[in-house]
Amino acid sequence: MRPFLKWAGGKRQLLPQLRRFYPADFDTYHEPFLGSGAVFFDLAGSGRLDGRRAELSDENPDLIGCYLRVRDSLDAVLAALGRLDRGHARGEADHYRQVRDRRFNPARRSWRRAGAAIDAYSPDLAAMFIYLNRTGYNGLFRVNRSGDFNVPPGRYARPRIIDAELLTAASRALAAPGVSIRLAGFATVIERVAANDFVYFDPPYAPLSATANFRSYTARGFSDADQARLQQVVVTLASRGATVILSNSVAPLVTQLFEGNLAAHAAGLTPYRVQARRAINARADRRGLIEELIVTNGVAS
Ligand SMILES: C[S@@+](CC[C@H](N)C(=O)[O-])C[C@H]1O[C@@H](n2cnc3c(N)ncnc32)[C@H](O)[C@@H]1O
């Protein structure tokens, strides 16, 4: 099973390396940087979550709102997406801009003015979120200072806007008993993770240089202090007896936190440098293989 969204930093390319460290046995699965959920859908599709609980979370309210509507209101989402698909066939980039500026952003503003309750994210908003994701520039989700979504149209000849089969499979996986989806910052996993649980951490990657790709998924961004806090959370949960896997860049900040770091070593965490294919980059010449870091206390199979 694969994700129904494109997401910057989506982990489909890295799955072969990550799978090596999936624990054979665990109680609850946690994914606190859900994004498009490549690992969740991989686990669900291979039956590894059968009879288990899964706690999924992310700090992006639109993303979580979209997941909830795909789970609970699939028919309404599909109907709205069908209308967007037909509009796109007629208007393409103009249709994209119209949906973004005259429908999506105004509807989001009203929703945010009313308190941005996640349950009030409508099926229409979810459908527009999927439509803009499938047709916008590199599938990015980015907001400006006033909180409006501002990604330009992408250049796709025939984008696949509606994939009913994929969305239906995703909806079922998300509605399985034991799966919960919440809007939350990553640090809240501390309250939920028990020994013998499995946690996959896929934060916004620390930039390799000051001029590296813009990687802000939320209005707040992800600071160096967040990376350090995340290291503490990973160390705490590994010490608690959970199996943890973290992926990140090989930026000096990250390697300092995990390679040759005493607390990480004492918690049984091992850093592995792996080659990954970077899919989303504005410059085609930078889409080749790059080195990434996987840190885990899991045993390689
Ligand atoms: C690299 S992406 C995850 C990609 C995901 N593994 C996939 O396959 O698509 C990082 C995610 O972290 C989320 N995020 C950013 N800051 C966060 C925070 N403080 N707490 C929780 N999630 C956060 C972003 O919204 C984004 O979806």
The ligand as a Gaussian input file, in Angstrom:
#p B3LYP/6-31G(d) Opt

LIG

0 1
 C        9.972000      14.590000       6.601000
 S        8.244000      14.884000       6.838000
 C        7.635000      13.269000       7.174000
 C        7.502000      12.471000       5.923000
 C        6.841000      11.111000       6.085000
 N        7.683000      10.149000       6.738000
 C        6.410000      10.572000       4.728000
 O        6.689000       9.442000       4.379000
 O        5.781000      11.351000       3.987000
 C        8.172000      15.712000       8.370000
 C        6.780000      15.953000       8.948000
 O        6.913000      16.506000      10.263000
 C        5.847000      17.418000      10.513000
 N        6.286000      18.293000      11.617000
 C        7.046000      19.422000      11.576000
 N        7.298000      19.884000      12.825000
 C        6.689000      19.016000      13.682000
 C        6.587000      18.938000      15.103000
 N        7.174000      19.832000      15.894000
 N        5.887000      17.902000      15.631000
 C        5.281000      16.984000      14.831000
 N        5.328000      17.016000      13.490000
 C        6.027000      18.021000      12.915000
 C        5.613000      18.084000       9.191000
 O        4.303000      18.583000       9.107000
 C        5.911000      16.950000       8.188000
 O        4.733000      16.302000       7.781000

